[in-house]
């Protein structure tokens, strides 16, 4: 039964580009990118209990590194992609070391402040980042000689990367290390008494989560062929966090659903009204007040209640 | 010489404005354990509301008082009707303040448009003060004086009055404060109003220096965050020292190394967090 559902999902995702038009294919590619990004943040927020408001750092930094290396150093994608991931992960090692001096709201404020450093640098360091103009004129890679310039080929590429990323994140969560991580979220002192090094568990999670954030950053810059400081802004971090919380933090499907909802809202609503920020603000307030656990756990609870009511 | 004096005064004026912003932020965080992410927006909203008030009341100081009161009421409403509904859910409260900050930012964009709106320096203060052949921009001196007076007033409020003693008790041990009968819930509203009002008034007073523009909130909020983390949560002295430190680093950093000013700005914060997580004068860890 469970396998049947997965198979159905796989067929639906694989067949989607044949049914849908280019607009929807591109929209779905963007949802994949946002889902990977939100899922990586969920490792910290949902499973580690560490609310980060600076996750855009990883998406933006990886995108900028890759863009800068290919534009200003003239390197090929085979080199820029691993180098961007490595560079971003190294910065995450340092940022994690600083931010994890605190937990809870302190952690949130430090991650926010640190991501503002990157944002401010992207804006001001014009000789490197081209400032407000952003870096443009980028290309998509062509893995194994397959061009990704078409909507359909990029769709499959993004789908493949997303499936790999989410599988590896799910394995991380399901592993004994993931169990220890949830332990440090719920009972840090007990975990410490049991001999777990709480700080290191959190730090490794921080770096791992940043790594997948960087992967989504590469997808992002490949998709847009352009990167602007706005990708590093607090709005970008907040969007991801809203996706995680709206979908349901600490669940695997939550951030994916949440990211999809946000992306659809953003695309459809901004076609009619210009005020995406205000709408996002209202969604934020409403979700936090009325559906604090998120859509996925909320729907699941409703479903269970309904079934219970039916069976009497 | 003249250049350095101007830069120093700029840094002191910015430090003063930062203090108006960060003092409230720090008290709110210290007492309510809420990182109020609307604080930058309250500052910006103050600046814009000030612009509108100045059309009817041609006096900047009166406008700052009225505008500060308006923002204080707005802050009080946020606290009473939204944050109160989420009592005990610190993360939820922070996210709601973030959501409100987006709403306020867009609201300002709708009402006042996307172009920066300059605010005129009061006529009496437009002439620089000349002492021994050196000109001092008068308005910046006045801003500095206002910040110092506010700091002294807040200090007296905190250390010499009954309300201040209650706030300090709440910051140090909330449960004990409740247990001995301090009306903590009323204090929350009062402190939130006070913090919001200071931020709003700061936005108006800062108007002639910074003007009112979209993005002012995103520029000011990180500065307030660093000041508070540097100085220590809930500490007035920390907010004071931190503000002038950050004001100086930001001004001179921008003047000397414009590309990397933002990086330099965060270095002291990183050093302090690494070696003294509670901040310079804080009593509790963030």
Contacts between the chains, C-beta under 8 A, distances in Angstrom:
chain1	res1	chain2	res2	distance
A	51	B	91	5.4
A	51	B	94	7.6
A	53	B	98	7.6
A	98	B	270	5.6
A	98	B	273	6.0
A	98	B	274	6.5
A	101	B	273	5.1
A	101	B	274	6.6
A	101	B	277	4.7
A	102	B	273	7.4
A	102	B	277	6.1
A	102	B	285	6.6
A	102	B	286	5.0
A	104	B	90	7.0
A	104	B	91	7.9
A	105	B	29	7.7
A	105	B	33	6.9
A	105	B	34	7.7
A	105	B	35	4.9
A	105	B	90	6.1
A	105	B	91	7.7
A	105	B	94	6.3
A	105	B	286	6.9
A	106	B	229	7.9
A	106	B	277	7.6
A	106	B	285	6.8
A	106	B	286	3.1
A	108	B	35	6.4
A	108	B	91	7.8
A	108	B	94	6.4
A	109	B	35	5.4
A	109	B	225	5.3
A	109	B	228	7.9
A	109	B	229	6.4
A	109	B	286	6.6
A	110	B	229	7.0
A	110	B	273	6.4
A	110	B	286	7.8
A	112	B	222	7.3
A	112	B	225	6.5
A	113	B	222	5.8
A	113	B	225	5.0
A	113	B	226	5.9
A	113	B	229	7.0
A	113	B	266	6.4
A	113	B	269	6.5
A	114	B	266	7.1
A	116	B	222	4.2
A	116	B	262	7.4
A	116	B	266	7.8
A	117	B	262	5.7
A	117	B	263	5.8
A	117	B	265	7.8
A	117	B	266	4.8
A	119	B	262	8.0
A	120	B	222	8.0
A	120	B	261	7.6
A	120	B	262	3.0
A	120	B	263	7.7
A	120	B	265	7.8
A	121	B	260	7.0
A	121	B	262	5.5
A	121	B	263	6.0
A	123	B	262	7.9
A	124	B	258	6.5
A	124	B	259	5.6
A	124	B	260	7.4
A	124	B	261	6.5
A	124	B	262	5.9
A	125	B	259	4.5
A	125	B	260	6.7
A	126	B	259	7.1
A	127	B	259	6.8
A	233	B	218	7.4
A	234	B	218	6.5
A	235	B	102	7.4
A	238	B	98	5.8
A	238	B	102	7.4
A	241	B	95	7.3
A	242	B	95	7.9
A	245	B	95	6.8
A	275	B	106	5.3
A	275	B	110	7.4
A	277	B	102	4.7
A	277	B	103	7.8
A	277	B	105	6.1
A	277	B	106	4.5
A	278	B	102	6.5
A	278	B	103	5.3
A	278	B	106	3.6
A	278	B	107	6.9
A	280	B	99	7.5
A	280	B	102	5.6
A	281	B	99	4.4
A	281	B	100	6.4
A	281	B	101	7.3
A	281	B	102	3.3
A	281	B	103	3.7
A	281	B	104	8.0
A	281	B	106	7.0
A	282	B	99	7.1
A	282	B	103	6.4
A	283	B	99	7.5
A	284	B	95	6.1
A	284	B	96	7.0
A	284	B	98	6.4
A	284	B	99	2.9
A	284	B	102	7.0
A	285	B	82	7.1
A	285	B	96	5.4
A	285	B	99	4.2
A	285	B	100	6.6
A	285	B	103	7.6
A	288	B	86	6.9
A	288	B	92	4.8
A	288	B	95	4.9
A	288	B	96	5.1
A	288	B	99	7.0
A	289	B	82	7.4
A	289	B	85	6.1
A	289	B	86	6.8
A	289	B	92	7.8
A	289	B	96	7.1
A	292	B	89	6.9
A	292	B	92	5.8
